[in-house]
Amino acid sequence: MRAIIDNIWTWSIFSEEKGYNFNSYLISDGKKTVLIDPVKQNEEDFNFIKSKTLHEAIYLTNKDHLRDAHNLKEKLNIPLWIHEEDKQYIENEVDYTFKDEDKLACGIKVIHLNDQKSPGECAFYIPERKVLILGDALIGHPADNLKLLPKEKYKDINKAKKELEKLISLSFDILLLGDGESIVEGTKEKVINFMENYLSVIPK
């Protein structure tokens, strides 16, 4: 378990197939705690998670990031949430759903990203902390670089690219990624450069 900033921690497992980490996040506002896209934990990490009282929810950025959520849901009695458009894919696991612009625990705002690999793909935005959390919308690989999933993962990659323009309008200093390496320095500039150079998106 590694601290990113005050009250935000991350733990990861390495994917031999992909060649990069799958990441999870533990976020607290001092009163409540939420987990995002939780992967399996070693004993030390599990004990750290368990030590955080008032577990409010497990939030998934998309249907493919169920990961180890079921086990944590059962062990710690935490409800599982996902975007309403992804519920059908893991219906037996889901307790609640959210939708675009919903406000969740720990200051999280839901940003639904249409036309991605998953119909319910979402970003989680914490405006007060200038933190943006993405699941599969962008991949941080190699380190300090961004990329999309392979083209075949999308029904229409041009629509997927266009939808990512939403990110430019957000104010964030830290980009936490579900896959690959997160970006914590020069973050917004690197996202803008990626948009301009690889997505042909010109920030407004």
Summary of the structure (lengths in Angstrom):
residues: 204
radius of gyration: 15.9
end to end distance: 37.7
largest distance: 46.7
contacts: 662
relative contact order: 0.14
helix: 28%
strand: 30%
